[in-house]
Amino acid sequence: MKILVLNGSPKRELSDTMHVTRAFLDGMNEAAPQAVHTIHVIDKHIEYCTGCFSCMRNGGTCIHDDNMREILNEILASDLLIWSFPLYCYGMPAPLKALLDRTLPLSSMAMQKVGERYEHIGQADFSRLRYLMISGCGFPNSRHNFEPAAAQFRLCFPGGHTIITVPESPMFNAPEAAVVTEPRLALVRQAGKQYAKSGGIDTALLNEICSPMIPEEQYAAIVNGRV
């Protein structure tokens, strides 16, 4: 399987969330060898979408001549897109959001009704693509934090999406927290292996991964003690 990882963290490989993403990919590779390419979005030249819709009218050609052309080609050649990012103001970091906005050339101005909503008709065939969102945040729970980002992801990718949200994610970069982070990453590897085999993750396993690693009050006290 060709997997494209879009790392939205400006910390690149040092991203808290990338610990989770790497563990998931390790699990997938245990099931079968995967072809993985990671793009650190912060390193790419991606102009902001101007909303001119030229790309939707002229066969997908954007007015900007930047790295998005090669990224779009790589997206179309992939089987799985992993959107890996830390939560910024309850959403994606700006560079990754700019990339998402610039996927507009994949759609045309024409629209069709799908269920209860309207969607733009694609200008390219990416029906085989699956989408995985992996997001971490520094708060001690998933409730009332990830909902906006998860809602956007579901609307953008209504078919074939899986969402993993991980609270207390700064602990993955704290060696002293290994006693709780290593078991959690083991669960993530299990989920990756399961996903590679079946295309999904057991609900109970997913809920465990998305739960706090230590009690919320304890985590908040630790963080507040370092401020």
ABEGO torsion letter per residue (X at the ends): XBBBBBBABAAEAABAAAAAAAAAAAAAAAABBBBBBBBBAAABBBBBBAGAGAAAAAGGBBABBBAAAAAAAAAAABABBBBBBBBBGGBBBAAAAAAAAAAAAABBABBBBBEABBBBBBABBAAABBBBBBBBBABABABGAAAAAAAAAAAABABGBBBBBBBGAAAAABAAAAAAAAAAAAAAAAAAAAAAAAGBBBAAAAAAAABBABBAAAAAAAAAAAX
